[in-house]
Amino acid sequence: MAMIRFFRDEPSSVDRSGLTGDPDIPDPPPKDRVRGIRARLKAARPVIVGTFRGLPRMTRLVWDASPLMTAGLGIATVISGLTPVAQAWTSRLLINTVVQGIRNRAAPVALPLPWGGSVPPLSATRALIALAVVQFGLYLVSAVTNEVRGVSQQCLQERISQVVQLQVMEKACKLDMAFFEDSRSYDLLRQTQQEAAARPLQMVNGALGLLQAFVTLTSMLAVLIGLNPWLALVVLAAAIPEFVSDARFSRKGFMLSMRAAPIRRRMQYLSNLVTTDTATKEVKLFGLGGFFIERFRLLGQVYYTRLRRLAVRRSLVSGGWGMLGPLAGSLTYLYIALQAVAGRLTLGDLTLYAQATNAVQNGIQQVFSSFSTLYENALYMDNLDELLAAVPVVVAPAEPAALPSPVRGHIVFEHVTFHYPGTQIRVLDDVSVEIHPGETVALVGRNGAGKSTFVKLLCRLYDPDEGRILLDGIDLTTVDPAALRATIGGMFQDFVTYQATAGENIGLGEVTRIEDAPAVAAAARDAGAAPLIEGLPRGYETALGKWFGKGTQLSGGEWQKVALARSFMRAAPVLILDEPTSALDAQAEYELFARLRSLAEGRTAVFISHRFSTVRKADRIFLFDHGRLAEQGTHSELMRLAGQYAELFTLQASAYID
């Protein structure tokens, strides 16, 4: 029933989270709205502040990825920004020279320079040839810089994407189980990882677009200011309302994306159920494909409806304010044309100032658009920074204690109590046990009794809330977690089926010896997996799984044998096996436990199992009930006790009696 609610209630849970409501940032109060442009500028302040706050981090990220590429890209961008004004100035000189040549071809032409002065007088023909050469040179410079920018951007995009992905992966390796089992933290990790491929290019393009637009804008504004400062101010001010509106919608778009992260993750999960081999058999058997597709469609519709509404509003509002720019441009063109008709401007001046007006308008829009894009990217950088700033709970102390060498495997739980973050339920409640070196202990009990949590605490995937855990007399919280885990080998119930070769699947149990073929083969023999692997098409070099290339798919029991072999790769003093025979047939189970004593010789072995036929072979048995250690002893002792263990054993044994 829980699984049905998990899927069926999703649309309503979306409603409650605000996705079908209004995720917008609240508008200013009415008394502020009447102040018009002042209130809108105030609303845009977070965008401007956020952009400049994030810009240094983006620049540092790009620079660290490739200083040479970044420098070349920056220089090419500045040149690209200056090229339009140089081309406009050259066009002005060409037109004026043509006009002068038509009037008096023999008269010398003195070509003015932008920074003052002029070149020595030339004939009209020579002046035109010189200007044509200059114009061709500008086009050539523009073409070269565009090529440099294209290559640099492509290389930087891939490099930055890899850098961000590596940072996320390295951080994920340092975070502990509590982070991954918290939904908000997991959403943050997934969102950051998914956007790592697209955001870097947007960051680079946004920053460079802003730089180029700023260079072009300032140079063209200088041209307009030379004509009329008020004219430049009108053109500049006309684009501000559109920027303010677009900036507010950029923030709303990002907020929608963040609030939709759990829904998008749920949609991805539903897609994986239908499109990967993990759940194919059950999906087909129960005819679940249509059901999951319908859930996906409903969730997608919720997100799409909200996204469409936001996009339409953004288009209408920003488009409305955007009409001010063309209006200001038309008035500017009229003013320039009237000045030319009155004889105060030449035909070349008319061309120059018209191009400058158009360039200023486009430049302002590009600057403001780049601000909005950079602001969204700055919010992404905030997410990335939040992830990279996450601090694991289980950490190595400043001066970690050293475990004895060799580790004997003497384990002691002293009044250990633990509950998972976000809950108040005590999964372990005042547990005190002692496991002697070389002893094989079985943990039994109903589901949720605390068995797996006991193992997680022993591996220091979590630290206890109360009490302490000792290994050879050393408190685990004083030990470096990596050093502790190096002394433990094992297999969890939800073991990983790596899409790799059979040999690599086993060798990953001790990655420093992954190329040690004899060690891999020995671990396979210990787990009873050798006959299986040797019968594969390419033996230990056979690819397992169907994700990459033509691999071989194994059954559940066969995969479990491979996972067992992986646990035997590490010659660790402590061996942990969580349901090691759950997918094995009766013969394979018997063969495994017939060898278990020899495999565990000299080790402390802790295994979890619901099969009492195998549990009875342990030196001692711990029975957990609602987080407490209810019974302990050998099989015979617990049967004589006639408690919960005896009841469970009898119930299971009766299933085999006709």
N, C-alpha and C positions, 0 to 999 in steps of 0.2 A: 504493500500500500504506500509505503514511503517513496518508492521509486515513481509510482504513478503521480503523486503530488509533486515530486521533483520536476516532472515534465509538464503536468497539466496546469499547475498554478503559476507558471512562469509569467504569462501576460499580466495577471493581476499583480504579481510581485513587482513587475516593471512599473505598473501604475503607481504603486506605493512608493517606489524609489524616486519618482518624479520624471521618469523618462517620457511618459506621454503627457506630462504636465509641462510647465514652463521652466526649463533649466537656466533661463537667462539670468544675468546679473540684474538686480532690481534697478529700475530707472530712477533718476533723481526725483525727489518729491516735487509736487506741483509748483510750490513757491520758487524752486530752483529752475524749473523748466522755463518759466517766464523770462528768465534772464538770458535765454537764447544761447548765443555762441559761447558765453562765459561758462554756462553749465556744461555744455558739450566739451569744451576744452578741459574742464575739470574731470569729466568722465574719461577723457583720453589720457589723463596723466598716468594711470597705471601702465598703459601701453608704452608710453615714452620712457618711463622709469624702468619698466621691465626689460625693454629693448636694450637700453644702455647698460643695465645690470648684467644682462646675459651676453652682450657683445664681447667683452674681454674673455669670457670663458670659451665662446665659440672660436675666437681668434686664436686662443692658446691651443685649442683642440686641433684646429686646422694646421697651425704652425708645427706642433709636435708631430703630426702625421708625416709631414714632408716640408722642411724649411725651404728647400730649393724650389719646389713646385709652388709653394705659397708665395715666395718672393717674386717669382716669374709671373704668377697670376696677378699679383698686386700691381706690378709695373705695367703689364699689358692692359689691365683695367683702367689705370690712370690715363694711359695713352688713348684708349678707346673713348674715355670721357672727354678728352681734349680735341679729338679728331673732328667732331661735328662743328665746333666753333671755327676751327681752321678751315674746314670745307666751306662754311657759310661765308667767311671772310674772303676766301679765294673766289667764290661765285660772285660776290659783290664787285671785286676788282675786275673780273672778266666782263661783267655786264657794263660797268662804267667805261672800260677800255674799248669795248665794241661800240658803244654809243659815241665816245669821243672820236674813234677812228672813222665812223660814218660821217661825223660832222667835219672833221679835218684830219685826213689820213696822214698828212705830213707833220702834224704837230707832235712834239715829243710828249711822252707819257711818263709821269713820275709816280711810281707805285708806292703808296704809303705802307708803312709797317705797323702792325698792331701795337707795338710798344713805343711808337713814336718815330719820327723821321721818315725817310723814304729812300728807295734805291736810286742810283743815278738815272737820269732820264733816258728812256728808250723810245724807239719808234713803236707805233701801234702794233705792227706785225711782230716785232721781237718781244714786245711786252706780252702779247697773246701767246706766243710760243712758250715763253718763260712760265706764264700762269698755267698753261696746259701741262707743262712738265711738273710743276708743283702739285697740280690737282691729281695727276697720275701717281705721284709720289705719296700723296695722302691716301689714295685708294689702296696703294700697295701696302702702306703701313697698316691701314685698317684690316686688310686681308690677312697679313702676317699675325697681327695681334689677335685676331679672331681665331686663327688656327692655334696659336699658343694657348689661348684661353680654353679652347675646346679640349685640347689634349690634357692640359693641366687639370681642368675640372673633372674629366673622366677618370684620370689617375687618382686625384684626391678623393673623389667620391668612393672609389673602391677601398682606398687606403683608410679613410676615416671610418667607413662602415666596419672594416675589420678591426680597427682600433677600439671602436665602441663595443662591438660584439665581444672582443677579448676582455675588455674591462668588465662587462656584465658577467661573462663566464667566470672570470677570476674571482669576482665578488661573490657570485653564487656558490663557488666552492668553499668560501670562507664562512658563509652563513650557516646557521644550524637549523635543526628540524623545526623549531618553533616558527621561524620565518616562513618556511614553505607550507606550513599547516595553518597559516593565517590567511584568510581570503583576500584581505586588502593588500597585504604584502605580495601575495602571489599575483594579484592583478597588476600591481606596480611592476613586478618583474616581467610579466608577459607583455605589458604595454610598452615598456622600455625596449625589450628585445625585438618586438615586432616592428617598431618604428625605427630601429637602428639602421635598417636598409634604406629607408627613404629620407629620413630627416637630415642626414649629413649633406646630401646634395642640396636640399632646400636651404640648409644653413649657409653653405658656400655660395649658392646662387643669390640668396637674399642679401648676404653681406657684400658681395661683389656688385650686385645690382644697385645697392645703396651707394656704394663708393662711386661707381661710374655715373649714376644719376646725379650725385652731389657735385662731381667735377663738372659735368656738362651744365647743370643748373647754374652753378655759381659763375661759370664763364659766360653763359648766355645772359644771365641777369646783369652782369657788368656791361654787356652790350646795350641792353634795354635802359639801364640807368643812364648811360651816356646820352640816350635820346630823351628820356623823361623819367625821373625817379618815381613819380606817382603812377606812371603807367606800369612800371615793374611791380609796384606794391599791389595794384589792383589784380594783376595776373596771378601774383603769388597768393593773395588772400582768397581768391575765388576757389581754390582747391582745398582749403582747410576744412570746410564742413564735410566734404566727402571723406576726407581722411579720418575725421573724428567718428563718423558713422561706421566706416569700414573697420576701424580699430575696435569699436565696441562689439561688432559682429565677429571679429576674429577671436575675441575672448570667449564669446558665447559658443562658438564652434568648438573651441578646445574643451570647454566645460562639458559640452555634449559628448565629446569623444571620451572624456574621462569617466563620466557617469555611465556610459554605455559599455565600459570595459568588461564588467561581469557578463553582460548579455552577449557581447561578441565572443567571449571565451566559451559561453554555453553553446553558442551557435557552432563554434569550431569543434566542440566536443561532439555535438550531434552529427556534424559532417564526418568526423573521424569514425563514428560508429558505423556509418553506412559505406564509407569509401576505403577503409583499411581492413586488413585480414584479421584483426584482433577479435572482432565481434561478428564476423561474417556468418559463421555457422548458426549462432543463436538468432541473429537477425532474420535469416532466411527461414529457420525452423518455425519461429513464432510469427513470421510475417510482419516484422516490426519496421520494415523499410518505409512504408507509407506513413506510419505513425510518427517516426522520427523526422521525416521530410516535412510533415505538417507542422510539427513543433518548430522546426527550423523556419518554415515560412511565416508562422505567427510572430516569432521573435524578430525576424528580419523586417516584417511589416511595421512593428512598433518602432524600431529604430529608423526605418526608412521614412515613415510618416513625419517623425520629428525632424529628421534631417532635411526633408523636402520643405517643410514649413519654414525652417530657419533659412534655407537657401533662397526661397521666394522672397521672404521679408528682406533679406540682405540685398537681393537684386533690386527690389523696388525702392527701398530707402536710399541705398548708395547710388542707384541710377538717377534718382530724383535730384539729390544733391550734386551729382556729377554734371548736371546740365549747366551749373554755374560756370564751369570751365569754358565750354564752347561759347557761352554768352560773352564772357570776358574776352575771349579770343576774337570773336566777331567785332566787338567794339574796338579792340586794339587794332585790328586790320583796318577798320574804318578810319581811325585816327591817323594811322600811317599813310593810308591812301590820300587822305585830305592834305596831309603835309606834303606829299609828293606833288599833288596837283597845284598846290600853292607855290611850288618851286623851292621849298625849304629842304627837300630830300631829292637825291638823284634816284634813277631807276635801280641802280645797284644797291643804294641804301634801302629802298623799298623792299628789295629781295632779302637783304640781310636782316632787317628788323622783323619782316614777316616770318622768316625762318627762326629767328631768335624767339619770337613770341610762341610759335608752335613748339619749339624745343623746350622753352621754360614750362609750358603747360604739361607737356609729356614728362619732363623731368620732375616736376612737382608730384604728379601722379605716381611716377615710378618710385620717388623717394618715400612717399607716404605708403604706397603698396609694399615697399620693402620693409618699412617699419612694422606694418601689420604682420608680414611673413616672419620677420625676425622676432616679433613678440611671441608668436605661436611657437617658434623654435626655442625661444627663451623659456617658455613654459615646459617644453620637452626637456630642456637642460635642467630645469628644476626637478623634474621627475628622475632624470639620470643622477643628479647630485644627491637626491634623497635616497635613491637605491645605493649609490656608492658610499653614502654616509651611514648606512644601516650598520649597526654594531651587533655582532652575534652575542648571545647570552652565554653560551659555553665557550670559554676562551682559556688560553694558557695563562697561568699566573706569571707575574713579572719574573719570578725566579722559580721555575718549575722544579718539583722534586724528581729525583731520578728513581726509576724502578730498579729493583735489584737485578743483577745479571748472574745467572739466568733467572727469569721469572718462574716461580714454582707453580703459580695458579691457585693460591690460597685466597678464596673470596669470602668476604664477610659483609652482610647487610646489617647495619645497626639502626633499628627504629626508623626505617625509611618510609617517608610519606611523600606522595607526589600527586599533583593534579595537573592536567594539561592547561596551557594558557587559554584564557577566555572561558573556562568552566570552573565550577566549584566542586565537582565530583572527585572524590579521592579515588584515583585508579589504584594506587597502592596506599595502604593504611597501616602504619606502624609495623612494617615487616622487618623481622630480624631472623636471619639465617646464616649458616656457615657451611661453605663448601670446601672440602679438604683438597689439597693438591692431588691430582691424578684421579679424582672421583668423577664418576659419571652420574649426573643428576637429571631427572626428567621433571618437567613442569606440566601439570595437568590442571584441568578445570574447565568450566563452561566458558563459552565465548564472552569476552569482556571482563573476565575475572582478574586480569592484570598480568598474564604470563608474558605477552609481548612487551609490555611496558617494563617488566623486570629486566628483559634482555636489552632494551634500549638504554636503560639507566646503566647497565653493566658496560655497554659500549660507550658510555658518556655522550650519547646523542642528546640527552637532557641531564640536568643536575637535579637531585632531589630537593623538595621544599624543606624537608626536615630530615634529620638523621644523616648518616654518612655511609659510604661504600668504600671498603678497603680491598686492595689487591696486594697480597704479601705484606700487609701491615701499613701500606701507603694509602692515604686518603686520595680518591680519584680526582677530587677537585683541586688538588695541589699538583697534578700531573698534566703535562702537555697532552691534549686530546689525541694529537697525531701519534705521539709516542705510545700512548695507551693502546690505540687501535692497531698499531703495528704488532702487538702481542696477541691479537685476537683474529682467528679465522672463523668463517661461518657462512651460512646461507639463510636468507630470510624467506618467509613463506611467499612473498611477492617478489621472487627473484627476477633478475633482468634477463631477457632473451636478447643478447646483443646481435645486431645484424653484422656479423663478422665471421671469420673462418672458425671452424671447430677448435683449432689449436689456440686461436686468439681468445675465444670464449673462455677457455680454461686458463690460459696464461694471464688473463686480467686479474686473477686471484692473487698474483704476486707480480706486478707489472715490471719489476726490475728483472724478472726471469722469463718474460713473455716469449723470448726467442730460444729459451732452453728446451729444446725438443724432448730430451730424455725426461726432464722434470715434468713436462706436460703429459707425456705418455704415462709416467708413473702415477700422477694424480688421476688420470682417466682409469687406470687399472684399479686404484683404491676405491673409486666410486662405482665401479662396475660399468663404466661407460666405454671401455676400450673396444669390446666387440662391436658396439654400435658405430663408433667413429671409424674403426678400421673397415667397416663394411660400406662406408660412404664412397661416392665416386672418386674423390681425390683424397680420401682419408682425412688427416688433420688439416689439410689445405682446402677442404670443401667449405664453401660459403654457406652459412646457415641463415634461413629467412629469405623472404622473397622481395625485400624492399629494394635491394641493389643488385642488378644483374640476375643471372640464373642461379639462384641459391636453392638449397634443399630445406624444405619445411619439416620440422620434427613434431612428433606428438607431445602432449603434455608430459608424459612420463619420461620420454627421451630427453626433453629439455631439462627436466629435473635432474637426470643423471649428469648432464653436462654442468649444471649449476653446482651439484655436489662435488664434481671433480674440481671446479673452480675453488671451492672452499678448502679442498685438500692441497691446493698448490702452496699455501702458506704453512710453513712448519711452525705454527704458533702454539704457545703453551696453553692457550684457552681456545676451545672449539665450541661454537654456538651453532646449533641446527634447529631452525624453526620449521616444523612440519616437514622433515626431510623425506618422508615417504608418502606424502599425501597423493601424489600422482603415480606412484609405482604400483605395479601389479604385485600379487602376493609372493611370487617367487623372488622378484627383485628386492622386495622388502625384506624377506627372510635372508637373502644373500648379503644385503647391506648390513643388517644388524649382526649377522654371524661374523662380519669383519670389523664391526664397530669397536669392539674391545681392543683388538690389535691396533686399529687405526688411532684410537684414543689413548693408547699406552703412553704414559709419561705426560699426558695432557689432562687438563681439567675440562670435562665435556658437559655442556648444558644443552639439552634438547627439549623442544616442545612437541607434543604429539597428542592427538586424540585417539590413537590406536593403542589400546591397552595391551594388546598382544605384544607390542614392542616395548611399551613403557615398563613392563614387569622385568625386563632385562637390566634396568638401571640399578646402580648401587643404592640410590635413594630416590624417593619420589616426593615432590612438593605439590600439594593440592591447594590451589588458590580459590577463594570464594569471595566475590565482591571486594576485591582488593586486599583481602587479609589472607595470611597463611593459615589455612584451616587445619591441615593435617600434613605430617611428614613422617617418612620411615621407608622401610623396604616394602616390596609388594606383599610379602607374607605378613609383616607387622600390620600393614594397613588393612589387609583382609581380616585379620583377627580383631582389629579395632571395630570392624563392622560399621564404619561411618560412611561419609559421602563417597570416598574412593571405592569402597566395597560395593556400594549401591550402583555407581556408574559402571564399574567393571562387570557386575552381574547383568546389568541391563544390556551392555554391549555383547557380552558372551551369549546371552539368551537369543540374540538375533541369529546366531549360527547353529542353534539347536532346533532340530525339526520338531 
